[in-house]
Amino acid sequence: MPFVDVRGIGRAYSGAFALHDISISLDRGQILTLMGPSGSGKTSLLRNLCGLDIPDTGRISIGGSDLTRLPPQKRGIGLIFQDLALFPHMTVFENIAYGLRARRESAPEVGKRVRELASMLDIRELLERYPPQVSGGQRQRVALARSVAASPSLLLLDEPLSSLDRQLRSDVRRELKQLSSSLGLTMIYVTHDHHEGLYMADRAAVMFDGAIERTGEPRSLFMHPGSERIARFFGYNVFGPEGSRKAFHPAEFEFCDGGGDMDGVVVSSGYEGEFTSIHVRTEQGEMVQLAAPADWAAAPADGERVSIKLRRVESVR
């Protein structure tokens, strides 16, 4: 039996939104990422897993124990929401120690655990400061340490890095994976950023409209998206008539002198650092985006006709 076993979760909310027959499984120590656009139901699912909402149907089991109807404080689940919810009137040490003290751990044990986690996350020098006195990336690490301190059976993270700049996101997600590996943490990680979701995942799931459309190993999920909306979520171009739609990634192409897989006219292009982005309107009237090498000197001019050879094409439904 998987360590986390969620079967047939359904929950109706006010208005038209609902979670529909959601099933996921996860082995101990794995990271599952839940990806999808805003409003797809990712946060609602987390709320049902941690007990803030109770599902109308289905079962939630962790380590063989049925938690479906238990209140949040009895589930042994850690949770980090986007706003972090640190206590501004408590020091960093007191924030991390909060759950341990609530369990009436001894003062020496609390101090030892807090300092171990602070060292692992490189925030030991911040223990006597207050959350408003530290940076966004440091607050993120404090929230992580507080959630991990009580050794939760499952850690849920809801868009935890969304408020950080690009470099900090990269740094903290790397540290998060290292922490998960060293402590054997089982995690469900929610994000709308597919780059982040694929990087973090041992297993990945994509949600739309309150349901999980597909779950799998991250590389396979990206390389073979299967459906048009998963392909678009991963940044693919989708083209062709209904019933025989195709998808290709913006980098999987080359220009040719003729006889390509599609012809069109360059609408606009621009240098973006890592690559040059080129938008082409095809002869069928569809807009596709191409990602050419940044140092490519032969990028076509706006208004120029081009023929495009595709290196890899996926059929999508």
Beta strands, then each sheet from edge to edge (+ up, - down):
strand 1: 4-12
strand 2: 18-26
strand 3: 31-35
strand 4: 57-62
strand 5: 65-66
strand 6: 77-80
strand 7: 154-158
strand 8: 187-191
strand 9: 203-208
strand 10: 211-216
strand 11: 237-239
strand 12: 246-248
strand 13: 253-256
strand 14: 262-271
strand 15: 275-282
strand 16: 287-293
strand 17: 305-310
strand 18: 314-315
sheet 1: 2+ 1- 4+ 5-
sheet 2: 6+ 7+ 8+ 3+ 9+ 10-
sheet 3: 11+ 12- 18+
sheet 4: 13+ 17- 14+ 15- 16+
end
